[in-house]
Amino acid sequence: MTSVYITHPAFLKHKTPEGHPERPDRMRAVNMALEHEKFHFLPREEARMGSREDIMRCHPTELVDQLETLTPEEGLVAIDGDTTLSPDTFDAALYAIGASTQAVDEVMQGLVNNAFCGIRPPGHHAEINKAMGFCFFNNAAVAARYAQSKYGAEKIAIIDWDLHHGNGTQDIFWDDPSVMYCSTHQMPLYPGTGALNEAGKDDMGNIVNAPLGIGDGSDKIREAFEARLLPELYDFNPDLVIISAGFDAHIRDPLGDLTCTEADFSWMTGKLMDVADKCCDNRIVSLLEGGYDLTALARSVAVHVDRLMHG
């Protein structure tokens, strides 16, 4: 497999309040993990800045303008209880979009098989009209729309194994059969969406939720993949696989009660590589979402990227 790592120094500049779990140290942990000698030959690229045009395939211009206007010259501005703008947040969010579309370019043009984007702020809670849950723009959704617009990709699958349900991604593609959104996540937990019976408009089936309970780990998440997600993905036969790669389902993570380990993230990566191999010439774009224990995040990203590189 050929892989690329895309990131940018701007992701270190997005500041959050003292004690906030979504902090710049997350990015440092990821970058440090990928400095290990086994990643010596992993190509690295600096993300470009994303464009408003790309964002506006998923979000209205009013949201973009509102966030830019609210961005402070100094200090922090809270837009909800846990989502905060700092002076460099808006630019970081644009670079996260740019990394995501750049990854699509690399993969769709056949320059690499897959790309991992070390980005923050994350994106999967950002709904069409609303920034929330540490997220401002929906990186995975923008990447999907970009692949459709620029490369004519007809069917795109987004698989989200973050601890939390990606309410924003579900919101954006609720009535769109060209995008399948599959999610494993803890319920009940923030943001409260992701029930088994949430299957898209008129139950069209493009939304596939596999909620997990407190204490669930390896057995349950692998069962969810084998029994629920993978059959739907193979039947859908996507032209591109996008992973919302959050690592907060890890047993060490402070925000939840799932008990996954690095081995589970490696296994899920491998299963999605099998889908991409069969359906879409190995094309995978993986985008960092959550993961708040720095040790667990570093180790999990390492096994995920190692699997992307070597199959």
C-alpha positions in Angstrom: 0.0 0.0 0.0 1.1 3.6 -0.6 0.0 6.1 2.0 0.5 9.8 2.9 0.2 11.7 6.1 -1.3 15.2 5.8 -1.2 17.8 8.6 -0.3 21.5 9.3 1.2 23.6 12.1 -2.1 25.5 12.3 -3.7 22.6 14.1 -1.5 23.4 17.1 -2.7 26.9 17.3 -6.4 26.2 17.8 -6.7 26.9 21.5 -9.4 25.7 24.0 -10.0 26.5 27.7 -7.7 25.1 30.3 -8.6 21.5 31.1 -10.5 21.0 27.8 -10.0 17.5 26.4 -9.8 18.7 22.7 -6.4 20.4 23.2 -3.3 21.1 21.1 -1.4 18.3 22.9 -3.5 15.8 21.0 -1.8 16.9 17.8 1.6 16.8 19.4 0.9 13.2 20.5 -0.1 12.2 17.0 2.8 13.8 15.3 5.2 12.2 17.9 3.7 8.8 17.3 4.3 9.1 13.6 8.0 10.1 14.1 8.7 6.5 15.1 11.3 4.8 12.9 8.7 2.5 11.3 7.1 5.5 9.7 10.4 6.8 8.4 9.3 6.2 4.8 5.8 7.6 5.2 5.4 10.6 2.9 4.3 13.8 4.7 2.5 16.8 3.2 1.5 20.1 4.6 -2.2 20.8 4.2 -3.4 23.5 2.0 -6.1 26.0 3.2 -9.6 24.9 2.4 -11.9 27.0 0.4 -15.3 28.4 1.2 -16.7 26.8 -2.0 -15.8 23.4 -0.6 -17.4 24.1 2.8 -20.5 25.5 1.2 -21.3 22.1 -0.4 -22.3 21.1 3.2 -22.8 24.3 5.2 -24.6 27.6 4.3 -22.5 30.7 3.8 -24.2 32.2 6.9 -22.6 29.7 9.2 -19.1 30.3 7.7 -19.6 34.1 8.0 -20.9 33.8 11.6 -17.9 31.7 12.8 -15.5 34.1 11.1 -17.2 37.1 12.6 -17.2 35.5 16.1 -13.5 34.7 15.9 -11.8 36.9 18.6 -8.6 38.9 18.2 -7.6 37.6 21.6 -9.0 35.3 24.3 -11.7 32.8 23.7 -15.3 32.9 22.6 -17.7 30.0 23.5 -20.4 29.2 21.0 -21.8 26.4 23.2 -20.8 24.7 26.5 -17.8 22.9 25.0 -17.1 24.5 21.6 -14.8 27.5 21.7 -13.3 29.9 19.1 -9.7 31.2 19.7 -7.9 33.7 17.4 -6.5 30.9 15.3 -9.5 28.5 15.3 -11.1 29.6 12.1 -7.9 29.2 10.1 -7.3 25.8 11.7 -10.8 24.7 10.7 -10.0 25.9 7.1 -6.8 23.9 7.0 -8.7 20.8 8.3 -11.0 21.2 5.3 -8.0 21.7 3.1 -6.3 18.5 4.4 -9.5 16.6 3.8 -9.9 17.7 0.2 -6.2 17.3 -0.5 -6.4 13.7 0.7 -9.3 13.1 -1.7 -7.1 14.5 -4.5 -4.2 12.2 -3.6 -6.4 9.1 -3.5 -8.8 9.8 -6.4 -5.8 10.7 -8.7 -4.2 7.4 -7.8 -1.1 9.1 -6.3 -1.5 7.0 -3.2 -3.9 4.2 -2.0 -4.8 6.0 1.2 -4.3 9.1 3.2 -4.4 9.9 6.9 -5.1 13.4 8.0 -3.9 14.5 11.4 -6.3 17.4 11.9 -8.1 19.4 14.5 -10.7 20.8 15.2 -12.6 17.6 14.4 -15.8 17.6 12.3 -18.4 14.9 12.7 -20.7 16.8 15.1 -21.0 19.8 12.8 -24.5 19.8 11.4 -25.7 21.6 8.2 -26.5 24.8 10.1 -24.7 24.3 13.5 -21.2 24.1 14.9 -21.1 22.0 18.1 -19.3 19.3 20.0 -15.8 20.7 19.5 -16.6 20.8 15.7 -17.0 23.7 13.3 -17.1 22.3 9.7 -17.8 18.7 8.9 -14.5 17.5 7.4 -15.7 14.1 6.3 -18.9 15.4 4.7 -17.0 18.1 2.8 -14.5 15.5 1.6 -17.3 13.4 0.3 -19.0 16.2 -1.5 -15.7 17.3 -3.0 -15.1 13.8 -4.3 -18.5 13.8 -5.9 -18.1 17.3 -7.4 -14.5 17.1 -8.7 -14.2 13.4 -9.5 -17.7 12.3 -10.2 -17.7 9.7 -7.4 -21.2 8.3 -7.4 -21.3 6.5 -4.1 -19.2 7.3 -1.0 -19.2 5.5 2.3 -18.3 7.2 5.5 -17.5 4.9 8.4 -17.3 6.5 11.9 -15.9 4.5 14.8 -15.6 7.5 17.1 -17.0 7.0 20.7 -19.6 9.6 19.9 -22.2 9.4 17.2 -21.6 11.7 14.2 -24.9 13.6 14.3 -23.6 16.2 11.9 -22.6 13.7 9.2 -26.0 11.9 9.6 -27.8 15.3 9.4 -26.0 16.3 6.2 -26.6 13.0 4.4 -30.0 12.0 5.9 -31.9 12.2 2.6 -29.0 11.4 0.2 -28.8 7.8 -1.1 -25.4 8.6 -2.8 -23.6 8.6 0.6 -23.8 5.8 3.2 -23.0 6.8 6.8 -22.1 3.9 9.1 -21.4 4.5 12.8 -20.4 2.5 15.9 -20.7 4.6 19.1 -21.7 4.4 22.7 -25.3 5.0 23.6 -26.6 6.7 25.7 -24.0 9.4 25.3 -23.5 12.8 23.7 -25.0 13.9 21.3 -28.0 11.5 21.9 -28.5 10.5 18.2 -27.5 7.3 16.5 -30.3 4.8 17.5 -30.6 1.6 15.6 -33.8 2.8 13.9 -32.3 6.0 12.5 -31.9 4.8 8.9 -32.2 7.9 6.7 -35.3 9.7 5.3 -38.2 7.2 4.9 -35.9 4.5 6.2 -33.9 4.5 2.9 -31.1 2.6 4.6 -28.2 4.9 3.7 -27.7 5.5 7.5 -26.5 2.5 9.3 -26.1 2.9 13.1 -24.7 0.2 15.4 -24.9 1.6 19.0 -22.8 0.0 21.7 -23.4 -0.1 25.5 -21.4 0.8 28.5 -18.5 -1.6 28.9 -18.7 -2.9 25.3 -15.3 -3.5 23.7 -13.6 -5.8 21.2 -16.3 -8.5 20.9 -19.2 -6.1 20.5 -17.6 -3.7 18.1 -16.2 -6.5 15.9 -19.7 -8.1 15.9 -21.2 -4.7 14.9 -18.8 -4.6 12.0 -19.2 -8.2 10.9 -23.0 -8.5 11.3 -24.2 -5.0 10.5 -21.8 -2.6 8.9 -19.7 -4.7 6.5 -22.6 -6.4 4.7 -24.2 -3.0 4.1 -20.9 -1.6 2.8 -20.2 -4.4 0.4 -23.8 -4.2 -0.9 -23.4 -0.4 -1.3 -20.1 -0.9 -3.3 -18.7 2.6 -2.7 -16.3 4.5 -5.0 -14.4 5.9 -2.0 -14.2 5.0 1.7 -13.8 7.8 4.2 -13.1 7.0 7.8 -14.1 9.3 10.7 -11.2 8.0 12.8 -11.9 8.9 16.4 -10.0 6.9 19.0 -12.0 7.7 22.1 -13.7 4.3 22.2 -10.4 3.2 23.7 -10.5 1.8 27.2 -8.2 4.5 28.5 -10.3 7.4 27.1 -11.8 9.7 29.8 -14.9 10.7 27.9 -16.6 7.3 27.5 -17.2 3.8 28.8 -16.2 1.6 25.8 -13.3 -0.8 26.2 -11.6 -1.1 22.8 -7.8 -1.3 22.4 -5.3 -0.6 19.7 -5.9 -4.1 18.3 -9.5 -3.3 17.6 -8.6 -0.1 15.6 -6.1 -2.1 13.6 -8.7 -4.8 12.9 -11.3 -2.3 11.8 -8.8 -0.6 9.6 -8.0 -3.9 8.0 -11.7 -4.7 7.4 -12.3 -1.4 5.7 -9.2 -1.9 3.6 -10.8 -5.2 2.4 -13.9 -3.2 1.4 -11.8 -0.6 -0.4 -9.8 -3.4 -2.1 -13.0 -5.1 -3.4 -15.0 -2.0 -4.2 -12.9 1.0 -5.1 -9.2 0.3 -6.0 -8.1 0.6 -2.3 -9.2 4.3 -2.0 -9.4 5.4 1.6 -9.3 8.8 3.2 -9.0 8.7 7.0 -9.6 11.8 9.1 -8.8 12.3 12.7 -11.9 12.9 14.9 -11.8 12.3 18.7 -9.4 10.6 21.1 -8.5 12.3 24.4 -6.1 10.1 26.3 -2.8 11.1 24.8 -1.2 7.7 25.2 -4.2 5.8 23.8 -4.4 8.3 21.0 -0.8 8.0 20.0 -0.8 4.2 20.1 -4.1 3.9 18.3 -3.1 6.3 15.5 0.2 4.4 15.1 -1.5 1.0 14.6 -4.1 2.6 12.3 -1.5 4.2 10.0 0.8 1.2 10.2 -2.2 -0.9 8.9 -2.9 1.6 6.2 0.7 1.4 5.0 1.1 -2.3 5.1 -2.3 -3.9 4.8 
